[in-house]
Amino acid sequence: DKVEDGDILVAEMTTPDFVPAMKRAAAIVTDRGGRTAHAAIVSRELGIPCIVGTGQATTTLSDGQIISVDGARGKVYEGKVAVKEEAVDLSKENIKTKTRVYVNLAQPELVERVAARNVDGVGLLRAEFMVAQIGEHPSYMISQNRGNEFVDKLAEGINAFAKAFNPRPVVYRTNDFKTNEYRELTGGQEYEEAEENPMLGYRGASRYIADIDVFKLELEAIKRVRQNYKNLWVMIPFVRTVNELARTKEIMESEGLKRSDDFKLWMMVEVPSNIFLMEKFLAVG
């Protein structure tokens, strides 16, 4: 709430609950992170300058200080620096490449602008921003017999992407909220433990097979969108064991989402076991 329109957001790092403030910011500077950090990804979507991994932004900069951020060069200047506008040549905007170009997206309000660009689809549609906008823990909503409300809101968000990009593929990554992020939602502390390291904790596929009721809400939203848009595919995040992938697929198939010619099911490769056991993961299909 401290960040107003046009401010520069300075933080140790950002998480999905920072998104409302990030939308108001003119630039973002963080202590930690790299090219694939949350701040870097979201700032690219928002089209604002961002510098990550400075190591000292929060201790060097102070509230109310006037600075200028050069995201292209990774430099922060004291005071307001004049910027020279350069013309951009768009004559080759529609050039086609042999390599397909997919975008990363998360926020429905950006979809029309990005879909109009010369891209081949969405390679990663992140669920977390849409879940954060719903604002309530899904288990909390289930306890109040409001599970359908969660499905309605999530389906509405996913539908915006599938519709705008149709017939180009949209690869939706199922919700990968960590426990600390879930705890920030209304009712979250009732259902989530405080973990020492949520990044390696209760998340991804292990959560789906342990909390099937919540996973089924997400699957219902996916099915609802696919009734009209078959270009919506799914990617499963943070799969640590072969059994987790097999069990997740079983749950999806029981809900009517089975891998086929028009429904591709992907798995993120992000932990060492995915590489060491690749053949076994592939055997699951």
DOTORLUM-579456 format. One record per residue: y, x, z of N, C-alpha, C, CB in turn. Coordinates in steps of 0.2 Angstrom, whole numbers, plus 2048, in hexadecimal, padded with zeros to 3 digits. Atoms other than C-alpha are relative to their C-alpha. Glycine has a CB too. Example, Ala and Ser with C-alpha at 12.3 -4.5 7.8 and 13.67 -1.06 7.14 Angstrom:
BEGIN
7FA8048007EA83E8278068048008007FB806/7FA7FC7FF7FB8448248057FC8038028027F9/
END
This chain:
BEGIN
7FA8048008008008008068048008007FB806/7FA7FC80080C80F8028028027F97FE806804/7FF7FE80780B8127EF8047FA7FC7FA8027FC/7FC8058048198097E58008027F98077FF803/8007FF80781B8077D38048067FE8037FA7FC/7FC7FA8028208187CB7FF8068058077FF800/8017FB7FC81A8227DA7FB8057FE7FE7FE807/8057FC80180F8317D97FB8008068028087FE/8068007FB7FE82F7E27FD8078027FB7FB7FE/8037FA7FE7F983E7EC7FB7FF805806805803/8068017FB7E883E7F57FB8058007FD7F97FE/8057FB8007DA8487FA7FB7FF7FA7FC800807/8048038057CF83E7EE8017F97FF7F9802800/7FF8088017CF82C7E77F97FD8008047FE7FA/8068048007C181F7E98027F97FD7FD7FF807/7FE8078037C080D7E18057FC8047FA7FC7FF/7FB8047FC7CB8067EF8078027FF7FE800807/7FA7FD8027D98117E98037FC7FA8008077FF/7FE8028077DA8087D88067FC8007FA7FC7FD/7FA8048007E87FB7DC8068058018007FB806/7FA7FB7FF7F380A7E28008047FA7FF804806/8007FC8067EE8147D38037FD7FA7F98027FE/7FC8048057F48067C78078008017FD7F9800/7F98007FF8058077CF8038077FF8027FE807/7FD7F980080681A7CE8028037F97FA805803/7FE7FD80680F8247C17FB8077FE807802800/8047FA8008038337C47FC8018068048077FE/8047FF7FB7F58397CF7FE8078017F97FC7FF/8017FA7FE7F28497D87FB800806806805801/8058007FA7E284D7E37FF8078027FA7FC7FE/8027FA7FE7DC85B7ED7F98027FD7FF800808/8077FF8027CA8597E87FE7FD7F97FB7FE805/8028048067C18547D88008057F98047FA7FE/8007FC8067BD85A7C68017FB7FA7F98037FF/7FF8058067BD8527B47FD7FA8017FD8047FA/8038068007B18457B98017FC8077F8801800/7FE8037FA7B98417CA8037F97FF805804804/7FD8078017BE82F7CD8078007FE7FF7FC807/7F88008027D18337CC8008027F9803805804/8007FE8077CE83C7BB7FE7FA7FB7FC8067FF/8038068047C482D7B48057FB7FF7F97FE802/7FB8068007D081F7B98068027FD8007FE808/7F97FE8037E08297B57FF8007F8802806802/8018008077D982B7A38007F87FD7F98037FE/8008078027D68187A28077FD8017FB7FC805/7FA8037FF7E78147A98068047FC802801807/7FB7FC8047F082179E8058038038027FB7FB/7FB7FD7FB7F982A7AC7FD8078018017FC806/8027F97FF7F983D7AF7FD801807807804801/8047FF7FA7ED8447BC7FE8078017FA7FB800/8037FA7FF7E98547C47FC800806806805802/8058007FA7D98567CF7FF8078027FA7FC7FD/8037FA7FE7D28647D98058058027FC8037FB/7FA7FB7FF7E386C7DE7FE8048078067FC801/8017FD7FA7DC8707EF8058008067FE8077FF/7FA8007FB7ED86E7F88057FB7FF803807800/7FB8058027F685F7F18037FD8067FE7FB7FB/7FE8047FA7F68558018038058067FA7FD803/7FC7FC7FB7FC86480C8068037FD7FB806802/7FA7FD80280986B8008057FB7FE7FE8047F9/7FB80580281185B7FA8017FB8067FE7FC7FA/7FE8057FB81A84E8058027FA7FE805804805/7FE80680281E83C8058088007FE7FF7FB806/7F980080282F8397FC8028067FC8047FF806/7FE7FB80482F8497F38007FF7F97FB806801/8008018078348497E17FC8057FC8078007FD/8047FC8048278517D57FF7FE7F97FA802804/8028028078228517C37F98037FF8058037FB/8077FE8018108527BE7FE8007F87FB7FA803/8027FE80680A85A7AE7F88007FF8038077FD/8088018007F88537AC7FD8057FB7FE7F97FF/8037FC8067F585D79B7FF8078028057FF7FA/8007F97FE7F986E7A37FD8018078068037FF/8037FF7F97F386A7B58068038057FA804800/7FB7FD7FC80486E7BC8057FB8048058057FC/7FC8047FC80F8667CA8078048017FD7FE806/7F97FC7FF82286A7C98047FC8058048007F9/7FB8037FB82F8677D78067FD7FC802805805/7FA80380383C85B7D27FE7FC7FA8058057FE/80180480683E8507C28018047FA8057FA800/8007FC80683A8597B28007FC7FA7FA805800/7FF8048068408537A27FA8017FB8078027FC/80680080483284F7958027FF7F97FB7FB802/7FE8018078348527827FA7FC7FD8008077FD/80580480382C8447797FE8037F98037F97FF/8027FD80682184A76B7FC7FA7FC7FB805801/80380580481C83F75C7F88017FF8038007F9/80780080180983B75A7FE7FE7F97FC7FC806/80280280780183B7497F97FC8017FE8077FC/8068058007F582C7487FD7FF7FA8037F9803/8038018077F182E7367F88018008038057FB/8077FF8007DF83373A7FD7FC8067FE807801/8028047FA7DD8267487F97FD7FF8057FB802/8068048027CF81D73F7FA8057FD8017FB7FC/8057FB8027C582D73B7F97FE803802807801/8068027FD7B282A73D7FC8078017FC7FC7FB/8047FA7FE7A78377457F87FF800802803807/80780180079483A7447FE7FF8077FC8067FD/8028027F979483A7578047FA802802806805/7FD8067FE79782975E8058028077FB7FB802/7FB7FF7FB7A682876A8007FA8048078027FD/8008067FB7A481D7798058028067F97FF803/7FB7FF7FA7B181A7877FD7FE8078067FC7FE/8018027F97B081979A8057FB802800806805/7FB8057FE7B88097A07FE7FD8078007FA7FB/8018037FA7B97FF7B08047FA801801804806/7FB8067FF7C87F37B08017FB7FB807804802/7FF8058057C87E37A78078007FC7FE7F9802/7F98018037DB7E37A48018057FB805800806/7FF7FB8057D97F37997FC7FF7FA7FF806803/8058008057CB7ED78E8037FE7F97FB7FA802/7FE8028067D57E57808038067FC8057FA800/7FC7FA8037E07F577D7FB8057FE805802805/8057FB8017D180077E7FB7FE7FA7FC802806/8048038057C67F57738038017F97FE7F9801/7FD8008077D37F67658008077FD8077FD801/8007F98027D18097647FA8017FC800805806/8067FE8057C58127587FB8038048038057FB/8057FE7FC7B78137647F97FC7FE801800808/8078038027A480F7627FD7FB8057FB8057FE/8028047FB7A28067728028028077F87FF800/7FF7FE7F97A28087857F98038038027FA805/8067FD7FE79681578B7FF8008088018077FF/8018017F979981279E8057FB802801807804/7FC8057FC7A08027A57FE7FF8077FF7F87FC/8018007F97A28047B78017FA804804806803/8008077FD79E7F57C28058018067F97FE803/7FD7FF7F97A77FC7D28077FD800800807802/7F98038007B97F77CD8007F88008048037FA/8008078007B47E57CA7FD7FE8067FB7FE7FA/8038027F97AA7E47DA8068018057FA804802/7FB7FF7FC7B97EB7E38057FB8008038077FF/7FB8058017C47DE7DC7FE7F98038027FF7F8/8038067FD7B87D07E28028018077F98007FF/7FE7FF7F97BC7D87F37FC7FE8068067FC801/8048027FB7AE7D17FD7F98037FF7FF7F9801/8077FD80179D7D98017FB7FA7FE7FD802807/8048068027907CF7F77FB7FD8057FC8037FA/8048037FB7847CD8068047FC8047FD806804/7FB8047FC7937C680F8017F97FD806803802/7FF8068047957BA8017FA7FB8008038017F9/8068048007837B58017FF7FD8067FA8057FF/8018037FA7837B28138047F9801802805806/7FB8068007917A58107FE7FB7FA8078027FF/80280480678779D8018058007FB7FF7F9803/7FB7FF8057947A47F57FD8067FB807802803/8037FB8057887AF7EB8027FF7F97F9801800/7FF80280778C7A57DB8088027FF8007F97FF/7F97FD80179F7AA7DE8008077FE8047FE806/8007F980279B7BC7DD7FD8017F97FB804805/8028008077917B97CD8057FE7FB7F97FC7FF/7FB80380579F7AF7C58058067FF8037FA803/7FA7FB8007AC7BD7C97FE8067FC803801806/8037FA8047A17CB7C37FF7FF7F97FA803804/80280280779B7C27B38078007FC7FC7FA800/7FA8008037AD7BF7AF8038067FE8057FC804/7FD7F98027B27D17B07FC8037FB800804806/8047FD8057A37D77A68017FD7F97F8800802/7FF8038067A57CA7998068027FC8017F8802/7FA7FE8047B67D07957FF8067FC806801805/8027FA8037AF7E17907FC7FE7FA7FD805804/8058018057A07DA7868047FC7FA7FB7FC803/7FD8048057AB7CE77D8058047FC8047FA803/7FB7FC8047B97DA7787FD8057FC805804805/8037FB8047AD7E77727FA7FE7FB7FD805804/8058038047A07DC76A8028017F87FF7F8801/8077FE7FF7967E175F7FE8078037FC7FE7FA/8017F97FD7997F37667FC7FF807806803800/8048007F978D7F77758058018067FB805800/7FC7FF7F97947F67877FA8018058047F9802/8057FE7FB7897FF7938028008077FE8087FE/7FE8027F978B7F87A47FC8048058007F8801/8037FD7FA7878037B38007FC806803807801/8008057FA7817F87C18038048067F87FF802/7FB7FE7FB78B7F97D17FD8068048017FA805/8027FA7FD78A80A7D98058028068008067FC/7FC7FF7FA7958077E97FC8048058027F9802/8037FC7FA7918137F78027FC806803807801/7FF8047FA79080D8098078008027FC802805/7F97FF7FE7A281380D8047FB7FC802807800/7FC8048057A98097FE7FE7F88027FE8017F9/8028077FE79F7F98038037FE8067F8800800/7FD8027F97A57FA8158087FE7FF800806804/7F98028017B77F880E8017F97FE8038057FB/8008078027B37E78078007FB8067FA7FF7FB/8008057FB7B57D78117F97FF8028047FA7FE/8068017FE7A67D681C7FB8067FF7FC7FA7FC/8057FA80279F7E78177FE8038068048057FC/8037FC7FA79E7EF8287FA7FC804806801805/8068047FD7927E182D7F98027FD8017F9800/8067FF8047867E78207FE8077FE8007FC7FA/8007F98027897FA81E8008048068058017FB/8007FA7FB7858098298058057FE7F9803801/7FB7FA80279281782A7FB8067FF805801806/8047FB8027898258218048078007FD7FF7F9/7FD7F980078D8388238028027F97FB805803/7FF7FE80778C83B8107FE7FA7FC7FC8067FE/80180680578D82A8067FE8027F98057FB800/8017FE80778C8347F67F88017FF8048067FE/8077FF80077A8387FA7FC7FB8047FE807802/8038057FB7768288047FD7FA7FC8057FE805/8028068027728168018047FD7FA7FF7FB806/7FC8028067778137EF7FB8007FA8068057FF/8048008067718107DE7FA7FC8007FF8077FE/80680480075F80B7DA7FD7FF8077FB8047FB/8038017F975980D7EC8037FA803801807804/7FD8067FD7658007F17FE7F97FC8088007FF/8028068047607F47E37F97FD8038008027F9/8068027FE74E7F47E97FF7FE8077FB8067FE/8008017F97527F37FB8047F9801803805804/7FC8067FF75F7E57F98007FC7FA807802802/8018048077587DA7EB8057FB7FF7F97FE800/7FB8068017637CB7EF8068027FD8007FD807/7F97FE8037737D47EB7FF8037F9803806805/8027FD80776B7DD7DC8007FA7FB7FA804800/8018068047667CC7D58077FC7FE7FB7FB804/7FA8038027787C67D68038037FA805800806/7FD7FC80577D7D47CB7FC7FF7F9800807801/80480180676F7D17BF8017F97FD7F8800802/7FF8078027737BE7BE8078017FC8017FB806/7FA8008047857C37B87FF8037FA805805805/8017FC80677E7CF7AB7FD7FB7FB7FB806801/8048058047727C17A58057FB7FD7FB7FC804/7FB8058027817B57A48048027FA8047FE806/7FC7FD80578B7C07997FC8017FA803807802/8057FE80677C7C578E7FE7F97FC7FA803802/80180680477A7B27898058007FA8027FA805/7FB8008057897B577E8018067FC8077FD802/7FF7FA80278A7C777C7FA805801807803803/8067FC7FF77A7D17788028078007FC7FE7FA/7FE7F98007847E17778018038078078017FC/8007FD7F97847E378A7F98038018027FA805/8067FC7FE7777F078F8018028087FF8067FC/7FF7FE7F97747F77A17FE8078017FB7FB804/8027F97FD7738087A97FF8008078058057FD/8028007F976B80B7BA8038078037F97FF801/7FE7FA7FD7748187C57FC803805807800802/8037FC7FA76E8257D27F97FE8018047FE806/8078027FF75B8237CF7FD8078027FD7FE7F9/8037FA7FE7538307DA7F98017FF801800808/80780080174182C7D87FD7FC7FA7FC7FE806/8038048057358267CA7FF7F98027FA8047FD/8028067FD7308187D58067FB8007FD800807/7FA8048007428127D78027FD7F9806805803/7FF8028077448117C47FB7FA7FF8008057FB/8068058017338077C38027FA8037FA803801/7FE8067FC7387FB7D18067FD7FD800802807/7FA8038037497F87CA7FF7FC7FA8068057FF/8028038067427F47B97FC7FA8017FC8057FB/8048067FE7367E87C18047FA8027FA802805/7FC8057FD7437DF7CA8047FD7FA805803805/7FC80280674E7DE7BA7FC7FB7FB8038067FC/80480380473F7D87B07FE7F98037FA8037FE/8028077FC73B7CA7BD8067FB7FF7FE801807/7FA80480174D7C47BA8027FF7F9806803804/7FF80180774B7C47A78048057FC8047F97FF/7FD7FB8037537D47A37FB8067FE806803804/8057FB8027467DE79A8028047FA7F97FD7FE/7FE7FC8057497ED78F7FD7FE7F97FE807801/8028028077487E877C8058037FB8007F8800/7FC7FE8067507EB76B8077FF8017FD7FD7F9/7F98027FF7607E27708028018078017F97FE/7FE7FF7F97607E77827FE8078027FD7FB805/8027F97FE7607FA7868028018078058057FC/8007FE7F975D8007978018078017FA7FD804/7FF7F97FF76481179C8008028078078027FD/8007FD7F976381C7AB8048068007F8802802/7FC7FA7FF7708287B17FC8068028067FE805/8047FA7FD76A83A7B38058048047FE8047F9/7FB7FD7FB7748407C27FD8048068057FB802/8037FD7FB7688477CE7FA8057FE7FD7FB806/8057FC80275C8567CD7F97FE7FE7FF806805/80780380274C84C7CD8007FD7F97FE7FB805/8008038077518437BD7FF8067FB8077FD7FE/8017FB8057508547B47F9803801805806801/8077FD7FE74085B7BD7FB7FB7FE800802807/80580580173784B7BB8017FB7FA7FF7FB806/7FE80480673E8457AA7FB7FD7FC8048057FB/80680380372D8427A27FE7FA8037FB8067FF/8038067FC7288377B08057FA8007FF802807/7FB80680173882D7AF8007FD7F9807803801/80180380773682B79C7FA7FC8008008067FB/80680480072582579F8007F98037FA804804/7FE8067FD72C8177A98037FB7FB804800806/7FD80380573681279A8077FD8017FB7FA7FE/
END
